[in-house]
Structures are given as C-alpha cells and as structure tokens.
C-alpha cells in the first residue's frame, strides 16, 4: 500500500460491533452467566464505541456505521438484562 491511500476502516468501531453482538448473543444464558458475560461484553463494547465514534468523527464521519450498530446491540443487551435476561431460567 502506498502512503497516499487513506485507510477507511475503523478498528475500534469494528471491535465495538463484534463485542456488542457477542454480548447480545450471550446475554440470554440463564443463572447469571449471561448477565456477567453479556453485560461485561456490552460494557467493553460501549467503551470501544465511544473510542470508535471519536475516531470516526475525526475522519469526517468515515467508519461510524459499526458504532451505530454496536449502540443498537448494547441497548438491546441492557434492555434484555433489565427485564431479567441472563438471570432466570
């Protein structure tokens, strides 16, 4: 790759996307396992989402689409946890 080619990916945004998706998928596991694993991954995803959002905005909005999806995954995970997901069987 030459130095004139601009890198379009946002690694922090993609990390937020994948951590958020993993948290959403693992959240329904019963007996507090999903609460700990899914909730923990969603917190990590939230941290990466903030970092990815700032990096994306610094590049004129390039690469923030994964952050938007990660925010949706995080909201769904926290919503599921608030109604009892990951705690009851």
VENMONOR-V826715 format. One record per pair of residues at least 12 apart in sequence whose ideal C-beta (glycine too) atoms are under 8 Angstrom apart, sorted by the first residue. I is the first residue (numbers start at 1). GAP is how many residues later the second one is. D is the distance in Angstrom with one decimal. If there is no record, write none. Layout:
I:GAP:D, I:GAP:D
This chain:
8:54:6.0, 8:55:6.5, 9:54:6.2, 10:42:5.3, 10:45:5.6, 10:46:5.3, 10:49:7.7, 10:52:7.3, 10:53:3.0, 10:54:7.1, 10:56:6.8, 10:57:7.7, 11:41:7.9, 12:36:5.1, 12:39:4.3, 12:40:3.7, 12:43:5.7, 13:35:7.5, 13:36:7.3, 13:39:3.2, 13:40:7.5, 13:42:7.3, 13:43:6.1, 13:50:5.4, 13:51:6.4, 13:52:7.6, 13:53:4.0, 13:54:4.7, 13:57:7.2, 14:38:7.7, 14:52:5.2, 15:30:7.8, 15:33:4.5, 15:37:7.3, 16:29:4.9, 16:30:7.6, 16:31:8.0, 16:32:3.7, 16:33:3.9, 16:35:7.8, 16:36:5.2, 16:50:6.5, 16:51:5.9, 16:54:3.8, 17:28:7.8, 17:49:3.9, 17:50:7.6, 17:52:5.6, 17:53:4.6, 17:56:7.5, 19:22:5.1, 19:23:7.4, 19:25:5.0, 19:26:3.7, 19:29:6.2, 19:51:7.4, 20:21:7.5, 20:22:6.3, 20:25:3.8, 20:29:7.3, 20:49:7.4, 20:50:4.0, 20:51:7.7, 20:52:7.9, 20:53:3.4, 20:54:5.1, 20:57:7.2, 21:49:7.9, 21:52:5.4, 22:19:5.1, 23:14:7.7, 23:15:4.6, 23:16:7.1, 23:17:7.5, 23:18:3.5, 23:19:3.8, 23:21:8.0, 23:22:5.9, 23:50:6.8, 23:51:7.2, 23:54:4.8, 24:14:7.0, 24:18:7.5, 24:49:4.7, 24:52:5.6, 24:53:4.8, 24:56:7.7, 25:13:7.9, 26:12:4.5, 26:15:6.7, 27:12:7.3, 27:15:7.7, 27:50:5.1, 27:53:5.2, 27:54:6.3, 27:58:5.2, 27:59:5.2, 28:52:7.1, 28:57:5.4, 28:58:6.5, 29:57:6.2, 30:56:7.0, 30:57:7.4, 30:58:6.4, 30:59:4.0, 31:56:7.7, 31:58:6.6, 32:54:6.5, 32:55:5.7, 33:53:6.9, 34:51:6.3, 34:52:2.9, 34:53:7.7, 35:46:6.0, 35:50:7.7, 35:51:3.7, 35:52:5.5, 36:50:7.7, 37:49:7.9, 38:39:5.6, 38:42:7.9, 38:43:7.0, 38:47:7.6, 38:48:5.7, 39:38:7.1, 39:39:7.8, 39:42:5.7, 39:47:7.2, 41:36:7.9, 42:31:7.4, 42:32:4.9, 42:35:4.3, 42:36:6.3, 45:25:5.4, 45:28:6.9, 45:29:5.5, 46:28:5.5, 48:22:7.4, 49:18:5.0, 49:21:4.8, 49:22:5.9, 49:25:6.9, 52:12:7.0, 52:14:6.9, 52:15:4.7, 52:18:7.6, 53:14:5.0
